Amino acid sequence: MIRMPLYNQGLVYHKVSDEFEWGLTTVSPSAFQRQIADLQEQEFTFKRVMDISRRNAEQRDIAITFDDGYESVYTKAFPILNDLSIPGTVFIITDFVGKSNDWDWQIGGKAFRHLTWTEIRELQAAGWEIGSHTVSHRILTNISKEDISVELRRSKDILQQKLGVQVKTLCPPFNRFNQTILELARAAGYEKCAVSFPLESPPRGFEDFLVPRLGVYHHEWRSVVRGKLIVNIWTPLVVLQQQIINLAAHGTEIRKRLAGQ
Ligand SMILES: [Zn+2]
């Protein structure tokens, strides 16, 4: 079998649940299980984000990541991955631990609970990596350097205090980042930054710092999910899809700001 090189080193999930939602970001537990089984069959190896290296790209190392830290990561995804001894990486918004969100992109105003510290500690004890998704999930490219530093450093400090380990991985909200943010993240002690592929002109010198991923959305076939990690016929479509979704998520934040929230 001819193997295409990996162009992307991780998948992003949000909620893993059977609950109905007017959004794209929920994947059912059965679909999640099928996708992971398929990736195992394709001989991918599952690593935490901090263990992913650009130089290992041909070893088929990938990270299964979860943004925002929803409760269903613990209740639905964790049992599936734990049975297979696969470690996940979850990016936590420290202000939202144990609370319901008020910012998710959805219709109907339904709120979703985030992981509690007890649940996060259990994931950590099972070998998961806990990363920062900032303090408040603000768009970092729209705030001052001082505020960016607070978002990066305070979230890291809180996670480290609560979990008793070094937090080495960051995920910028809405995939909005630039060279200044990456420099501040490095200065704050982060070693990896998980971002969504396609990258908007990744700054030079950060190739090893960035771990590119693509999101997995509602009702996607296994071959489509596979096309996010290796080049197949679905790849152009999933890259376009990610661009549109990133723009839509950005639009949500703009609407909130216009509404004065
Ligand atoms: Zn997020």
Residues whose N, C-alpha, C, O or C-beta is under 5 A from the ligand:
A	BS01	ZN	D67 D68 P173 F174
